[in-house]
Amino acid sequence: PPSSLLLSGLRLLYAEDNKSSQRQMQAMLRRMGAECTVVDNGKQAILLLEQAPDAFDCILMDCNMPMIDGYSATRAIRALESEREG
């Protein structure tokens, strides 16, 4: 399929503190058909997922970010998922 359709309809959350990387990745993902929401750090990703746990199909997470790094944010998000699943 054409590259513009590879991610058609996919809802992505992208956590990245570097503004240049945010712009580049968001543009690329949108060209491939994805809906992309960008946050600046792991804490924002966690807060967004607490408010809307089913809003995204996939999360792309930078490892080294301020406030809460990608590793800690991923652990917290997994814990949220476990709590929801009961």
Buried (B, 14 or more C-beta within 10 A) or exposed (E): EEEEEEBEEBBBBBBBBEEEEBEEBBEEBBEBBBBBBBBBBBBBBBEBBEEEEEEBEEBBBBEEBEEBBBEBBBEBBEEBEEEEEE
